Amino acid sequence: MSKLGPDSGRGLLRDVVDWIKSESNETTAAENSRAIRRLTFCGMLLIAAISIGIATAAGVTVLCVLVVAFILTSIVRLLLKQQLSHRKLVVERRELSVAVNNIPQGLVLYDNSARVTVCNQRYIEMFGLSPEVAKPGCTMHELISHRKDTGSFSGDVGEFCASIKRNVALGKVTHQIVDAADGRAIQIINQPLEAGGWVATIEDVTERKRSDEKIAHLAHYDALTDLPNRVLFREQLEHALKKVRRGAQLAVLYIDIDEFKSVNDALGHSIGDELLKAVAGRLRGCLGEADVAARLGGDEFAIIQTAIERSSDATHLVERIYQAIRQPYECAGHLITTDASIGIQRKGRIWINC
């Protein structure tokens, strides 16, 4: 058996180690390090024995066989671990991809250089984007430019990207709700990551926004007539009083529907509700451009009349209200007539009276 020189032996070992390193990237760093140290130690024993020549030819042969057998066994073990680890990683990535693509929010993951590393299907569908553009590897600027080209973004691309990057660099989480071109409300949250880069979640919050607006509306408007309620009426009255200039006038009309309880008792609450809605509609028709009508509760209404130039303006409004309310009402097949009692309070240069 011919002897291997020191240089050729070390070269072979380096080739084996380099190959193992290249083929076992998916195994853990700790496992690779231990295996490579073992192989290096065995190889160095082999090289030392050959170089120094302290063993017999038969001894070198046996040692070579044992070391090569150990190296091959270790290589096989590493390959098996790598294969199992690779399969596990493939399964985990597939499961992660399925999960990411089935969440209701759009999701985009950016790296340190503002390049996309993950872009789920929901994000593409939300904005009608091309998967050939919105994919890993494209830059944030390219992605937002594509959104602008397809009509889902209307701002300045450079300014928008710079603002997000600036906040990410500062470690700030940003929340914003933008109105899409088709009327949807889109919430965007950018969350910086400790390892660098950031994740952007995009959610269609149109229904939530409408629900919030409805709740806010119900807090200030009467649910039956959609007129301002007592709370909003008081706010608007305070605001109107602050705006009354010297020499200007303002009138508040208090309206009570006569015999409304009798209608409720005789025909039922559903008919009474229909009557109240009809009265509210007629009151709206009597208002001036800056006037405000409200339902205070039950059969009680109020009106704020502004921009009064003459003392007769309030009287004329009362006359219009009487004329409107006294007209018959058709409520679910019932013909109903009613009347109202109206009180007036005016504030201005002439007088205040109840």
Buried (B, 14 or more C-beta within 10 A) or exposed (E): EEBBEEEEBBEBBEEBBEEBEEEBEBBEEEBBEEBBEEBBEBBBBBBEBBBEEEBEEEEBEEBBEEBEEBBEEBBEEBBEBBEEBBEEEEEEEEEEEEEBBEEEBBBBBBBEEBBBEBBBBBBBEBBEBEEEBBBEEBBBBBBBBBBBEBEBBEEEBEEBBEBBBEBBEEEEEBEEEBEBEEEBBBBBBBEBBEEEBBBBBBBBBBEEBEEEEEEEEEEBBBEEBBBBBBEBBBEBBEEBEEEBEEEBBBBBBBBBBEEBEEBBEEBEEEBBBBBBBBBBEBBBEBBEEEBBBBBBEEBBBBBBBBEBEEBEBBEEBBEBBBEBBEEEBEBEEBEBEBEBEBEBEBBBEEEEEE
